Amino acid sequence: MDPRKASIGLTNELFRQVVEAAPNAMVMVDSAGRIVLVNAQTEKLFGYERDELIAKSIETLVPERFRAAHPGYRSAFYGDLKSRPMGIGRELYALRKDGSEFPVEIGLNPVRTPEEVFVLSAIVDITARKRAEQELLRKTDDLARSNHDLEQFAYVASHDLQEPLRAVAGSLQMLQRRYQGQLDPRAHEFIAHAVDGATRMQALIDDLLTYSRVGRSVDTRQPTDCGQTLAQALRSLSVVIEEAGAQISRSALPTALATPTQLTLLFQNLVGNAIKFRDKDRPVQIDVGAQRQGDSWMFWVKDNGIGIDPQYFERIFLVFQRLHTRAEHPGTGIGLALCKRIVEQHGGRIWVESAPDKGTTFFFTLYAKVDDGTPSR
């Protein structure tokens, strides 16, 4: 026997064995689109016996609505022979013997022989993947709708509760002033508790309304002078800064892509938090600065306060989560949750580094301003 022919025969046999052992359906066609080779996985996937497919047109496995265009795709592949996926950017479907269709991914590979160039197609049934993708999209849509409904509810509830609460708080305060000294101590105590409760509820509703507004607002980010927003925040805190005797050092802050009012609120909450949780045994020192990191600016607000145990790092950013009693440190428990919401609305992230009695540093990132006024991503 001619050694060259024997080698070709051995090669052909090895090729057939490799195709047969492939985990995916493998179909080879000639330049006329006739099927010349299939493997066992093709029989399982399409429901045909092997002999039923050999010499048949490849369009046998293509849904009827796609058959007219299929020869054109085949000709285009022969015009540019190279391995590549079929139908980039298009949804591909195959047709079983029983008439059912299913989504597929198809890889095309030219197979050259001395006589002809064949096309070997690797076909994968992606029904399970498509089903999973659709389920994920459905859950994502449901979650987005649920979040929107919750934000809407929080906004409406907090907005609508303000007026009746003002009426209650106002009446209690009038009662407290008018009958001051005319009632027994127990009655004054009850009135004081009621006034305090109404006042705290009003603060809580105000903070909840602010929190919900951040989620509802449209994207109003613009190149923002962070130094000016910090200055505005410090003016709003001027009274508590003076009362605490806080020393605030600040380096030059950059221009970043942000919503000015929200960035002011962010600085106000972080600096106010540092003052609130100060160590009474040492002067309050707060440092605010920023550093460029690639396409973003990393900001920090550092204090020398009482610090936070690392086990609570995640908890402090949740709504209504408090590590201290109101008697120790008054507040609604929304401040840091609001900070997190603002930063994430800006596409950044916020985190904390701290230890008990060692002070606390809050870090957050914002996109840097670029020449055309758009964020770098």
C-alpha positions as CSV (number, residue, x, y, z in Angstrom):
1,M,0.0,0.0,0.0
2,D,1.1,3.5,-0.8
3,P,2.5,5.0,2.5
4,R,1.0,8.4,1.6
5,K,-2.5,6.9,1.1
6,A,-2.1,4.9,4.3
7,S,-1.2,8.1,6.2
8,I,-4.2,9.9,4.7
9,G,-6.5,7.1,5.6
10,L,-5.1,7.0,9.2
11,T,-5.5,10.7,9.5
12,N,-9.1,10.6,8.3
13,E,-9.9,7.8,10.7
14,L,-8.4,9.8,13.6
15,F,-10.4,12.8,12.6
16,R,-13.6,10.8,12.6
17,Q,-12.8,9.5,16.1
18,V,-12.1,12.9,17.4
19,V,-15.4,14.3,16.0
20,E,-17.3,11.3,17.4
21,A,-15.8,11.8,20.8
22,A,-16.6,15.5,20.9
23,P,-19.0,16.5,23.8
24,N,-21.0,18.8,21.4
25,A,-23.0,18.1,18.3
26,M,-20.6,18.1,15.3
27,V,-21.9,18.5,11.7
28,M,-19.6,18.7,8.7
29,V,-20.9,19.9,5.3
30,D,-19.3,20.3,1.9
31,S,-19.3,23.5,-0.3
32,A,-22.8,22.7,-1.6
33,G,-24.2,22.6,1.9
34,R,-24.6,18.8,2.0
35,I,-24.0,17.0,5.3
36,V,-21.1,14.5,5.0
37,L,-20.4,13.7,8.7
38,V,-22.2,13.8,12.0
39,N,-21.4,12.4,15.4
40,A,-23.5,10.7,18.1
41,Q,-24.3,13.9,20.0
42,T,-25.9,15.3,16.8
43,E,-28.2,12.3,16.8
44,K,-29.2,12.9,20.4
45,L,-29.6,16.6,20.0
46,F,-31.7,16.6,16.8
47,G,-33.5,13.3,17.1
48,Y,-32.3,11.9,13.7
49,E,-30.5,8.7,12.9
50,R,-27.1,9.3,11.3
51,D,-28.2,7.8,8.0
52,E,-31.1,10.2,7.8
53,L,-28.8,13.2,7.8
54,I,-25.9,12.1,5.6
55,A,-26.2,13.8,2.1
56,K,-29.1,15.9,3.2
57,S,-28.9,19.7,3.0
58,I,-27.8,21.5,6.2
59,E,-31.0,23.5,5.9
60,T,-32.7,20.4,7.2
61,L,-31.6,21.5,10.6
62,V,-32.5,25.2,10.2
63,P,-36.0,26.5,11.0
64,E,-38.0,27.3,7.9
65,R,-38.2,31.0,8.5
66,F,-34.4,31.2,8.4
67,R,-33.7,28.9,5.4
68,A,-33.9,31.5,2.6
69,A,-31.0,33.5,4.1
70,H,-28.9,30.5,5.2
71,P,-27.1,29.8,1.8
72,G,-26.0,33.4,1.8
73,Y,-24.4,33.1,5.2
74,R,-22.7,29.9,4.0
75,S,-21.3,31.6,0.9
76,A,-20.0,34.5,3.0
77,F,-18.1,32.0,5.2
78,Y,-16.5,30.4,2.2
79,G,-15.5,33.8,1.0
80,D,-13.5,34.4,4.3
81,L,-12.4,31.0,5.6
82,K,-11.4,31.2,9.2
83,S,-12.7,29.8,12.5
84,R,-15.3,32.0,14.1
85,P,-18.7,31.9,15.8
86,M,-21.7,31.9,13.5
87,G,-24.3,34.7,13.5
88,I,-22.5,37.3,15.8
89,G,-25.2,39.6,17.1
90,R,-28.0,37.4,16.0
91,E,-30.2,34.9,17.8
92,L,-29.6,31.4,16.3
93,Y,-32.1,28.6,16.4
94,A,-32.0,24.9,15.2
95,L,-34.8,22.5,14.2
96,R,-35.2,19.0,15.6
97,K,-36.8,16.1,13.7
98,D,-40.0,16.5,15.7
99,G,-40.3,20.1,14.5
100,S,-39.4,21.8,17.8
101,E,-36.9,24.7,17.8
102,F,-34.2,25.5,20.3
103,P,-31.6,28.3,20.7
104,V,-28.0,27.4,19.8
105,E,-24.5,28.7,19.6
106,I,-22.5,27.5,16.6
107,G,-18.8,27.6,16.0
108,L,-17.6,27.3,12.4
109,N,-14.2,25.8,11.4
110,P,-12.9,25.2,7.9
111,V,-11.5,21.7,7.2
112,R,-9.2,21.6,4.2
113,T,-8.5,18.4,2.2
114,P,-6.6,18.0,-1.1
115,E,-10.0,17.7,-2.9
116,E,-12.2,20.2,-1.1
117,V,-12.8,22.6,1.8
118,F,-15.5,21.4,4.3
119,V,-17.1,23.3,7.1
120,L,-17.2,21.7,10.6
121,S,-19.9,23.1,12.9
122,A,-19.9,22.7,16.6
123,I,-23.5,23.1,17.9
124,V,-24.4,23.8,21.5
125,D,-27.9,23.8,22.9
126,I,-28.2,26.9,25.1
127,T,-31.8,26.5,26.1
128,A,-30.9,26.2,29.8
129,R,-28.6,29.3,29.6
130,K,-31.3,31.3,27.8
131,R,-33.9,30.3,30.5
132,A,-31.5,31.3,33.2
133,E,-30.8,34.7,31.5
134,Q,-34.5,35.4,31.2
135,E,-35.1,34.5,34.8
136,L,-32.3,36.8,35.9
137,L,-33.7,39.6,33.8
138,R,-37.1,39.0,35.2
139,K,-35.8,39.1,38.8
140,T,-33.7,42.2,38.0
141,D,-36.8,43.9,36.7
142,D,-38.8,42.8,39.7
143,L,-36.1,44.1,42.0
144,A,-35.8,47.4,40.2
145,R,-39.6,47.8,40.3
146,S,-39.7,46.8,44.0
147,N,-36.9,49.3,44.8
148,H,-38.7,52.1,42.9
149,D,-42.0,51.3,44.8
150,L,-40.2,51.3,48.1
151,E,-38.5,54.6,47.3
152,Q,-41.9,56.0,46.2
153,F,-43.5,54.7,49.4
154,A,-40.8,56.2,51.6
155,Y,-41.1,59.5,49.9
156,V,-44.8,59.7,50.0
157,A,-45.1,58.4,53.6
158,S,-42.5,60.7,55.0
159,H,-43.8,63.7,53.0
160,D,-47.4,63.1,54.0
161,L,-46.6,62.4,57.7
162,Q,-44.9,65.7,58.1
163,E,-48.0,67.9,58.3
164,P,-50.0,65.9,60.9
165,L,-46.8,65.5,63.0
166,R,-46.2,69.2,62.9
167,A,-49.7,69.7,64.2
168,V,-49.1,67.2,67.1
169,A,-45.7,68.6,67.9
170,G,-46.9,72.2,67.8
171,S,-49.9,71.5,70.0
172,L,-47.7,69.7,72.6
173,Q,-45.2,72.6,72.7
174,M,-48.0,75.1,73.1
175,L,-49.4,72.9,76.0
176,Q,-46.0,72.8,77.5
177,R,-45.5,76.6,77.4
178,R,-49.0,77.5,78.5
179,Y,-49.2,75.3,81.5
180,Q,-45.6,75.5,82.6
181,G,-45.6,75.5,86.4
182,Q,-49.4,75.0,86.7
183,L,-49.4,71.2,86.6
184,D,-47.9,68.6,89.0
185,P,-44.4,67.4,88.2
186,R,-45.7,64.1,86.8
187,A,-47.9,65.9,84.2
188,H,-44.9,68.0,83.2
189,E,-42.8,64.8,82.8
190,F,-45.5,63.2,80.6
191,I,-45.7,66.4,78.4
192,A,-41.9,66.5,78.1
193,H,-41.8,62.9,77.0
194,A,-44.5,63.5,74.4
195,V,-42.7,66.7,73.1
196,D,-39.4,64.8,72.9
197,G,-41.0,61.8,71.1
198,A,-42.7,64.1,68.5
199,T,-39.4,66.0,68.0
200,R,-37.5,62.8,67.4
201,M,-40.2,61.5,65.0
202,Q,-40.0,64.8,63.1
203,A,-36.2,64.5,62.7
204,L,-36.6,60.8,61.7
205,I,-39.2,61.7,59.0
206,D,-37.0,64.6,57.7
207,D,-34.0,62.2,57.4
208,L,-36.1,59.5,55.7
209,L,-37.4,62.1,53.2
210,T,-33.9,63.2,52.4
211,Y,-32.8,59.5,52.1
212,S,-35.6,58.7,49.7
213,R,-35.0,61.8,47.6
214,V,-31.5,60.7,46.8
215,G,-32.9,57.5,45.2
216,R,-35.5,59.4,43.2
217,S,-33.4,62.2,41.8
218,V,-32.3,62.3,38.2
219,D,-28.7,62.3,37.3
220,T,-27.6,65.9,37.8
221,R,-23.9,65.2,38.1
222,Q,-21.6,68.0,36.8
223,P,-18.0,69.1,37.2
224,T,-18.1,70.2,40.9
225,D,-15.6,72.1,43.0
226,C,-15.4,69.8,46.0
227,G,-13.6,72.5,48.0
228,Q,-16.7,74.8,47.7
229,T,-19.1,72.0,48.7
230,L,-17.0,71.2,51.8
231,A,-17.0,74.9,52.7
232,Q,-20.8,75.0,52.4
233,A,-21.0,71.9,54.6
234,L,-18.8,73.5,57.3
235,R,-20.9,76.7,57.3
236,S,-23.9,74.5,58.0
237,L,-22.1,72.9,60.9
238,S,-20.5,76.1,62.2
239,V,-22.5,76.1,65.5
240,V,-21.6,72.4,66.4
241,I,-18.0,73.0,65.2
242,E,-17.7,76.0,67.6
243,E,-19.4,74.2,70.5
244,A,-17.1,71.2,70.1
245,G,-14.0,73.3,69.6
246,A,-13.2,71.2,66.6
247,Q,-10.0,71.8,64.6
248,I,-10.5,71.0,60.9
249,S,-7.6,70.8,58.5
250,R,-8.3,70.5,54.8
251,S,-6.1,70.1,51.8
252,A,-7.0,71.5,48.4
253,L,-9.8,69.4,47.0
254,P,-10.3,68.7,43.3
255,T,-13.0,69.1,40.8
256,A,-15.0,65.9,40.4
257,L,-18.2,64.7,38.7
258,A,-20.9,65.1,41.3
259,T,-24.3,66.6,42.2
260,P,-23.2,69.6,44.3
261,T,-26.1,69.5,46.8
262,Q,-25.6,65.8,47.4
263,L,-21.9,66.2,47.8
264,T,-22.4,69.0,50.4
265,L,-24.8,66.7,52.3
266,L,-22.2,63.9,52.2
267,F,-19.4,66.1,53.7
268,Q,-21.9,67.5,56.2
269,N,-22.8,64.0,57.4
270,L,-19.3,62.7,57.6
271,V,-17.9,65.8,59.4
272,G,-20.9,65.9,61.7
273,N,-20.5,62.3,62.4
274,A,-16.8,62.9,63.4
275,I,-17.9,65.6,65.8
276,K,-20.7,63.6,67.3
277,F,-18.5,60.6,68.1
278,R,-15.6,62.6,69.5
279,D,-13.5,61.6,72.5
280,K,-14.4,64.0,75.3
281,D,-10.8,63.6,76.7
282,R,-9.0,65.2,73.8
283,P,-9.5,68.1,71.4
284,V,-11.4,67.3,68.2
285,Q,-9.2,67.1,65.1
286,I,-10.6,66.3,61.7
287,D,-8.7,66.1,58.5
288,V,-10.3,66.2,55.0
289,G,-8.4,65.5,51.8
290,A,-8.3,63.7,48.5
291,Q,-5.9,61.8,46.3
292,R,-6.1,60.8,42.6
293,Q,-6.4,57.1,41.9
294,G,-6.6,56.4,38.1
295,D,-9.9,57.7,36.8
296,S,-11.3,58.5,40.3
297,W,-10.5,60.7,43.3
298,M,-10.4,59.1,46.7
299,F,-11.6,61.4,49.5
300,W,-11.1,60.9,53.2
301,V,-12.6,62.4,56.4
302,K,-10.3,61.4,59.3
303,D,-11.0,62.0,63.0
304,N,-9.5,61.2,66.4
305,G,-12.7,60.2,68.0
306,I,-13.9,57.1,69.9
307,G,-13.4,54.8,66.9
308,I,-15.4,51.8,65.7
309,D,-14.9,48.1,66.3
310,P,-14.2,46.4,62.9
311,Q,-17.1,43.9,63.4
312,Y,-19.5,46.8,62.9
313,F,-18.1,48.2,59.7
314,E,-20.9,46.8,57.5
315,R,-23.7,47.5,60.0
316,I,-23.0,51.2,60.3
317,F,-24.0,51.8,56.7
318,L,-27.5,50.3,57.2
319,V,-30.6,52.4,57.8
320,F,-31.6,52.8,61.5
321,Q,-28.6,50.8,62.7
322,R,-27.2,52.4,65.9
323,L,-24.1,51.3,67.9
324,H,-24.9,53.6,70.8
325,T,-28.0,54.7,72.8
326,R,-29.7,58.1,72.0
327,A,-28.7,59.3,75.4
328,E,-25.0,58.8,74.5
329,H,-25.2,60.0,71.0
330,P,-28.5,61.5,69.6
331,G,-29.5,60.9,66.0
332,T,-31.8,58.9,63.8
333,G,-29.4,56.2,62.5
334,I,-29.8,57.3,58.9
335,G,-26.7,59.5,58.4
336,L,-24.1,56.9,57.2
337,A,-26.8,55.0,55.2
338,L,-27.5,58.3,53.4
339,C,-23.7,58.8,52.8
340,K,-23.5,55.3,51.2
341,R,-26.6,56.0,49.1
342,I,-25.2,59.2,47.8
343,V,-21.8,57.7,46.9
344,E,-23.3,54.7,45.2
345,Q,-25.6,57.0,43.2
346,H,-22.5,58.7,41.9
347,G,-21.0,55.3,40.9
348,G,-18.4,55.3,43.7
349,R,-17.9,53.3,46.8
350,I,-17.5,54.2,50.5
351,W,-15.7,52.3,53.3
352,V,-14.2,52.8,56.8
353,E,-11.0,52.1,58.6
354,S,-11.1,52.4,62.4
355,A,-10.4,50.8,65.7
356,P,-11.8,51.5,69.2
357,D,-10.1,54.6,70.8
358,K,-8.0,55.0,67.6
359,G,-10.2,57.4,65.6
360,T,-12.0,56.7,62.3
361,T,-11.3,57.4,58.7
362,F,-14.1,57.3,56.1
363,F,-13.0,57.0,52.5
364,F,-15.2,57.4,49.3
365,T,-14.5,57.7,45.6
366,L,-15.9,59.9,42.9
367,Y,-15.2,60.0,39.1
368,A,-12.6,62.5,38.2
369,K,-13.6,65.4,35.8
370,V,-12.2,64.9,32.3
371,D,-11.7,67.5,29.5
372,D,-15.1,66.9,27.8
373,G,-17.0,67.0,31.1
374,T,-17.9,63.3,31.1
375,P,-16.7,60.6,33.6
376,S,-13.8,58.3,32.8
377,R,-14.8,54.7,33.3
